[in-house]
Amino acid sequence: MAPDELRLTSAREELEAAAETADDDVREDVEETAAAFAELVDDGRTPDHALMDEHLNALRQAEERAEGETEDRIEQALSHAESYREELPQS
């Protein structure tokens, strides 16, 4: 069964909202990950676990540097992206 792309789309949307309130040192990582998630959905590609782990790690690091609403949005994005990752086929 293919992973639910809606979860990845939800993660992207949370990240786009987070970028609006993020400090400069967090914004770039958030925007890059949001763009990567959008590209995956738009291209219809299913990433492997290693690629998703890379994105999740970048978000965890950004979350550590974020505060307030930005931190909350990144946390929500992580939740959606982690759920998506759990559905990925093992290879």
GULO-16097 format. One line per field, with one value per residue (C-alpha): residue number from 1; residue in three letters; x, y negated, z negated. Coordinates in Angstrom, 2 decimals, padded with zeros to 5 digits, always signed. Layout:
resi	[NUM / ...]
resn	[ALA / ...]
east	[X / ...]
north	[Y / ...]
up	[Z / ...]
! end
This chain:
resi	[1 / 2 / 3 / 4 / 5 / 6 / 7 / 8 / 9 / 10 / 11 / 12 / 13 / 14 / 15 / 16 / 17 / 18 / 19 / 20 / 21 / 22 / 23 / 24 / 25 / 26 / 27 / 28 / 29 / 30 / 31 / 32 / 33 / 34 / 35 / 36 / 37 / 38 / 39 / 40 / 41 / 42 / 43 / 44 / 45 / 46 / 47 / 48 / 49 / 50 / 51 / 52 / 53 / 54 / 55 / 56 / 57 / 58 / 59 / 60 / 61 / 62 / 63 / 64 / 65 / 66 / 67 / 68 / 69 / 70 / 71 / 72 / 73 / 74 / 75 / 76 / 77 / 78 / 79 / 80 / 81 / 82 / 83 / 84 / 85 / 86 / 87 / 88 / 89 / 90 / 91]
resn	[MET / ALA / PRO / ASP / GLU / LEU / ARG / LEU / THR / SER / ALA / ARG / GLU / GLU / LEU / GLU / ALA / ALA / ALA / GLU / THR / ALA / ASP / ASP / ASP / VAL / ARG / GLU / ASP / VAL / GLU / GLU / THR / ALA / ALA / ALA / PHE / ALA / GLU / LEU / VAL / ASP / ASP / GLY / ARG / THR / PRO / ASP / HIS / ALA / LEU / MET / ASP / GLU / HIS / LEU / ASN / ALA / LEU / ARG / GLN / ALA / GLU / GLU / ARG / ALA / GLU / GLY / GLU / THR / GLU / ASP / ARG / ILE / GLU / GLN / ALA / LEU / SER / HIS / ALA / GLU / SER / TYR / ARG / GLU / GLU / LEU / PRO / GLN / SER]
east	[+000.00 / +001.36 / +001.91 / -000.76 / +000.55 / -001.96 / +000.30 / +003.27 / +001.14 / -000.01 / +003.62 / +004.50 / +001.63 / +002.69 / +006.25 / +005.11 / +003.23 / +006.26 / +008.50 / +006.32 / +007.13 / +010.62 / +013.83 / +016.40 / +018.50 / +015.48 / +013.62 / +016.02 / +015.88 / +012.10 / +011.66 / +014.04 / +012.22 / +008.81 / +010.04 / +011.40 / +008.06 / +006.20 / +008.51 / +007.96 / +004.18 / +004.16 / +006.43 / +004.51 / +007.75 / +007.90 / +011.07 / +013.08 / +013.58 / +017.04 / +015.79 / +012.89 / +015.25 / +017.42 / +014.43 / +013.18 / +016.59 / +016.75 / +013.33 / +014.31 / +017.35 / +015.25 / +012.71 / +015.46 / +016.35 / +012.74 / +010.43 / +006.73 / +004.41 / +007.27 / +008.27 / +004.65 / +004.23 / +007.47 / +006.34 / +003.07 / +004.94 / +007.21 / +004.20 / +002.71 / +006.04 / +006.83 / +003.42 / +004.10 / +007.52 / +006.02 / +003.92 / +006.90 / +007.71 / +010.83 / +013.44]
north	[+000.00 / -003.42 / -006.00 / -008.66 / -011.74 / -013.88 / -013.55 / -014.85 / -017.67 / -018.56 / -018.60 / -020.94 / -023.28 / -023.43 / -024.20 / -026.97 / -028.53 / -028.05 / -029.82 / -032.93 / -033.31 / -031.78 / -033.59 / -033.70 / -030.85 / -028.50 / -029.78 / -028.39 / -024.83 / -024.98 / -026.36 / -023.80 / -020.90 / -022.27 / -022.53 / -018.98 / -017.65 / -019.58 / -018.15 / -014.60 / -015.01 / -016.85 / -014.27 / -011.36 / -009.87 / -007.72 / -008.50 / -005.86 / -005.80 / -007.35 / -010.41 / -010.90 / -010.50 / -013.25 / -015.59 / -014.63 / -015.27 / -018.72 / -019.50 / -018.26 / -020.52 / -023.47 / -022.75 / -022.94 / -026.45 / -027.63 / -029.25 / -029.88 / -029.43 / -028.43 / -025.62 / -024.46 / -024.38 / -022.45 / -019.99 / -019.44 / -019.04 / -016.46 / -014.53 / -014.39 / -013.53 / -010.81 / -009.24 / -009.34 / -007.74 / -004.88 / -003.95 / -003.76 / -000.28 / +001.33 / +001.94]
up	[+000.00 / +000.96 / -001.77 / -002.20 / -000.36 / -002.26 / -005.33 / -003.38 / -001.98 / -005.50 / -006.65 / -003.79 / -004.64 / -008.30 / -007.21 / -004.89 / -007.80 / -010.07 / -007.56 / -007.82 / -011.53 / -011.60 / -012.41 / -009.63 / -011.06 / -010.96 / -007.89 / -005.29 / -006.63 / -006.91 / -003.39 / -001.88 / -003.52 / -002.51 / +001.08 / +000.98 / -000.29 / +002.42 / +005.07 / +003.85 / +003.98 / +007.32 / +008.95 / +007.45 / +006.14 / +003.05 / +001.11 / -000.68 / -004.44 / -004.20 / -002.34 / -004.74 / -007.71 / -006.25 / -006.02 / -009.49 / -011.01 / -009.40 / -010.87 / -014.33 / -014.26 / -013.11 / -015.85 / -018.48 / -017.28 / -016.85 / -019.37 / -019.83 / -016.89 / -014.59 / -016.93 / -017.22 / -013.43 / -012.94 / -015.61 / -013.73 / -010.44 / -012.07 / -013.28 / -009.78 / -008.14 / -010.68 / -010.09 / -006.35 / -006.86 / -008.86 / -005.81 / -003.46 / -002.19 / -003.60 / -000.92]
! end
